[in-house]
Amino acid sequence: MQYLCRLGTPEGAVIEEVHHSSDAKALRADLQRKGFHVFDVKPRRALSVALPRRSGRGKLSTQRFLVFNQELAALLAAGLPLLQCIELMLERMKEPLFREVLADIRERVASGQELSAAFDAHGELFPRLYPSSLKAGERSGDLEKVIRRFVRYLQLMLEARKRVVSALVYPAVLICLSAAMVVVMTVFVVPKFAGLYADLEAELPLITRITLGIGQFVQANWLVIVLAIGVGVWVLRRWSDTPAGRIWFDHLRLRLPILGPVFHRFGISELTRSLATLLDGGLPLVPSLEIATGAVGNSWLREKLTPTVQRVREGRALHAALEQTGVMEDIAIDMVKVGETTGALGVMLTNVSDFLDQEVETRMQRLLTLVEPIMLVFMGVIVALLLVSVYLPMFSVLGQVK
């Protein structure tokens, strides 16, 4: 378990550090043996319990966080001390959750704690990559440069997500409209002809009997169907919140035709861009890889990539460890290998990310090109089948009359 410890050093400074231990009393005794004066030891989670949550996940606005970092980098570039920068940002902050978190961060920095540790104490609200990037900047002495690099990383990831979401909106709208049209035709239009066919005492074709049966069943049991769908959605959502369910759904997402490769490349791009950002900031490879792996949004990919950290820690080359996962393309592996050989791993990882982002954009454009004619053909076939099922008995009756 993680504990946040407020300590007094033998030199007289007051610091706050995060330590791992199974017991608070044992941790306190161990720190005292090392010469620290222990002011306080408390579980790390206790720091954020009192914070109000703006949403179910308690996440801050990504756009607001991006603007905050841009302004912080500008203030640092102007030569202002870090504590004064935070105080100026706090005066202008209007978002309640962010304001309360920032006030706590100001107090921590004022008491001598590093900025990276202050943000890490609220790790559930910020990207995991952020405190590590700040720590790399503090070690290199160029915090402003590292923050600007993180801002650029965040901008690129937001742009990639927006492109994917924008490309999926149009197909989703077409699918919803098609489903609504089929429901209206089957439930409200086709059953109107049932009485007419009964009066004519005509023998109905199979397709008409199926269509009428579906419409009558839905009309008679619509409440049960709606409840069943609602319960099914609720159960699936609850299961998707579990680790096993999340992995299953993320794996299914990667296996989708056309869209699967898009989600796959986007996940690998998250890994390589995060890793490049941390390495360029001066963080060692193993901790950078551990953080970048945790930053991958797709849980199935993340599970496949996690063993890479231990393999690299044991001395294997990064490209060999990534190749063993079986989730990266050969061209990406080759680019990582070239980066390791030439000593320009960060640059090559950035190139891999740019290459994958371009692949994602190309595939999304291809999807948009194909989805409209495919959906039009699909809608046309459905409408044709419904019309045939409605009018075919009429043609049969007319033929018998003649």
N, C-alpha and C positions, 0 to 999 in steps of 0.2 A: 504494500500500500504506500502511496505517496503522502508525505507530510511536508508542510511549509514551516520552516524553522526560522525564527527571528533570533539572531545570535549576536553576541558581543565578542569581537576578536581580541586576542592578547594585545594588539596595538591600540585598542580603544575604539575601533570602528564598529558600527552597527550594520549588519547585513541580514538579508533574507535569502535562504536557499531551500531548494526542494531536495529532500532525501527519501530514499526507499527503505522501508523497514516493516516488519510484521507487527511491531508493538511500539507504541509511543514512549513508554517508560524505558524500554531498552535503548531506543534511539537517543533519548535525552541523556541517559547515562554514558552512552558511547561518545556523544558530542562533548560532554563535560570532561571525559578522559583525554580528549584531543586538545583540551585547553580553551574551549569556547565557554562563554557565559550564556546559558540558555534562557532567553526571555520567554519564549512561547513555542510550543509545538502543537500543531493542529492539522487534521486531515486537509488535504488540498481541496477537496470538494466543498468543504465548509465555507470557502471564500465566496462562492457564487450562489449559495442557497438563497440569500436575501435579495438577490438581484431580480427585478421584475422581468418577466419574459414577454417579449412582444409577439412572438409567434410560438407555435407548438415546439419548434426546435430551438428557440431561444437564439436565433442567428441575427446578426446585425445586417443591415442593408449593405450588399456588396458595393453598390454604387456609392453610398455614403463613405464606406471604408476606403474606396479608391480615392475619392476626393480628399479625405483626411490625410492619406499618405502623400498625395501631391502637394498639399499645403505644408505638411511637416517637412518634406524635402526642401521646399522653397525657403522656409524659415531657417533651416540649418545651413543652407547655402548662403544666406544673408549674414551668417556669422553669429546668430543668437545662441545663447546657451540652451541646452536641451530642456532644462526645467522651465525656462521662460517660454520656450516654444510650446510646451504642453499647456502651460497656463493660458497663453494666448488662444490656443485651440479650444480649451475648455470654456473660455468666455464666449466664444462664437458658436459652440455646439448647442443645437436645439433638440436633437433626437434624445428622448429621455433615457433610454437604455444605454446608449453610447456615452451620454453625459455622465451617468453614474459610474460606469466602468472607467472612463477617463479620469474622473475625480479620484478614484481609488488608485489608478496608475500614477497620478501626480504625487499622491502621498507616499507611495512606495519609492518613487524616484527621489523624492525629497529626503527620505530616510536613508538613502545611500544604495538602494537596490538598483541593479542594472535595468535598462529599459526592456531588454529581452525577457528577463525573469519576471518583470511586472506584467507584461502581456501574456507570458506563459501561465501565470497564475489564473488567468481567465481563458484558458486554452479552448474551452468548449464554445466560445463565441467567435474565435478567430481561426483563419486557416492555419493548419499545423505548420505549414511552411514559413509562416511569418515570424514567430519568435526565433526560429533557427536562423533565418536570414538576418535578423537584428543582431543575434549573437555573433555571426560572422562579421558583420560590420563593426561591431564593438571591438572585436579582436584585431581587425585590420586597421582600425582608426579612421575609417571612411564610412561612417554611418549613412551620410547623405547619398553617396553613390549606390550603396546597397539598397536603400529605400527606393531610389529611382529605378533600379533594376527590377525590384519586386513589383513596382507600379507597372512597368512594361510587361512583365509576366502576367499580371492580373488583367491588363487590357487585352492581351492576346487571347487568353483563355475565355474572357467574356465575349470577345468577337467571335471566336469559334463556336461557343455555345449558341449565340444568337443566330449564327448562320444555320446551324443544325435545326434549331427550333423553328425558325422562319420557313425553312424548306419543308418541314413536316406539317405546318399549319394547313396548307392548301389540300394535300391528300386527306388529312383528317376531316376537313370540312366536306369534301366530296363524299367520303365514306358515310358520314353522318346523314347527309342529304339523301344518299341512295337508300340507306336503311330506313329513314323516315318515309320515303316514297313507297317502299315495299310494304311497310306496315299499314300505311293509309290505304293503299290499293287492296291489300289482303283482308283487312279488318272492316273497312267501311264501304268500299266500292263493290268488290266482288260479291259479298253476301246479299247485296240488293237484288242481284239477279236470281237468287235461290228460289224466291217465291214464283218468279216468272217461269223458271224451269219446272217447278212442281206443277203449275197449272197446265203446262204443255204436255206433261207426262212423257217427256222425251228421255231416251236413254242417254245419260251423260257420259262423255269420254272420260278416260282415267285421269287426265291432267285436270279436268274441271272438277271431278270429284275430290281430288287431292287439294286443290285450291280452296274449294268451298269448305272442306273439312277443317283445313287449317284456320280459315277465317272464323268459322263457327266456334271452334275450340278456343281461340283467343278471346272472342267476345264473351264466351261463357265463363272463362277462367282468368280474365285479365288481372284481377286482384291477386290471385295466387301466383301468377307469373311475375307480377311486379315485386311481390314480397320475396319470391324465390331468387329473383335477380338481385334484389337488395341485400338479402342474406349472403348470397354467393360473393358479391362484391366485398361485403364487410369481412367475411372469412378470409378471402384472398388478401385483402389489405392487412389484416392482422397477421396472417402468415408471412406476408412479404416484409413485415417489420422484424421478424425473427432472423437470426443469422443464416439458417439453412434456407428459409424462404427467399431471402434477399439474393443469396448466391444462385438459387435455382432460377429466379426471374431474370437476373443479370445474364446468366448463361443462355437462357432462352432468347433474350434480346440480341445476343451476339449471333445466334443461329438463324435469325430472321433473313429471308431472302432480300437482297438488295440493301436493306438497312443494316443488316448484321455487320458487314465489313465496315460500314461507316462508324458504327458504335465502337468496333474493335480498334480502328485506327485512331479514333478520338481518345480512347483510354490509353493507348501507348503514347500518344502525343502528350497527354497529361504527365506521364512518367518522365519522359525525356526532357520536357521543358522545365519541370520542377527540379530535376537533377542538375540540369545545366545552370539554372538560377542559383542553386546552392553551391555548386562547385565554383562558379565564377565569383561568388561572394567570399570564397576562401575556406569553406567548410570541408573537412576530409571526406573521402569517398564513402566509407562505410556508413557514418551517420547521415550523410546526404542521401545515400541510396535507401536507407531505412525510412527517412522522412518522405522522400519522393514516392516510394512504394505505397506508403499510407495515404498519400494524396490522390491516388487513382480512385476515381469515382465508382467504377464497376467492381463490385465485390468479388466476382468470379476471377477477373483478371488480377485483382489485388492478391487473392489467395494463391494464384499461380506464380506471381512474381515475388511473393514474400520469401521463399527459400533462397532467392538470389542473394539476399543480405548475408546469410550464413556462409554461402559458398564463397563470396568475395572476402568475407572475414577470414576464412580458412586459407586464403591465398590464391584463389582462382581468378583469372582475368575476367573483367566485367563482361566482355562480349561472349566468352565461353559460358558464363553463368546465365546470361540472358538467353543464349541459344538453347540451353538445356530446358528452359521453361516451355519451349515450343509455341510461344504466343507472338513472337516477333518475326517479321519478314526477313529474308536473307539479306536484302539490300540494306536494311536498318542495322543488322548485325555487322555487316561489312563496314558500314560507316563508323560504328562505335569502335570496331577493331582498328581502323585507320586513326581515329582520335586517340586511342590508347598508345598506339605505336609512335605517333608524332608528338605526343604530349599536349595535344589540343583537344582534349576530350570534351570540354565545355562547348567549344565552337562546333564540334561535330554533332553533339547532342542537340544543339540549337538547329543545325541544318536538318537533322532527322525530324525534329518537330515541324519545321517549315515544310518539309517534304510531305509529311503525313497530313498536315493541315491542307495542303494543296490537293492531296488525294481526296480528302473528305469533301472539299468544295467541288471538285470535279464530279464525284459520284452523286452529290446532292443535285447538281445541275442536270446530270443525266436522269436522275430520278424524276425531277420536275418535268423533263422533256417527255418521259414515258408515261407518267401517271395520268395525265389528262386524257390521252386517247384510250388508255386501258380502262379508265373509269367510265368514259363515255360508251365504250363497247359493252362493258359490264351492265351499265344502266339500260342500254338499248336491249340487250338480251333479256333482262328481267322484265322490262316493260312488254316486250314482244311475247314472252311466255304468259304473262298475266292476261294480255289482250286475247291471245289464242284460246286460253282456258275459258274466257268469258264469251267469246263470239263463236267458237267452234260448234257448240250445241245449236245455236241459231241457224247456222248453215246447214246442219244436219236436218233440222225440222223443216226448213225451206225446201230441201231436197226431197223429203218425204212428201210434202204437200204437192210439189210439182209432179 
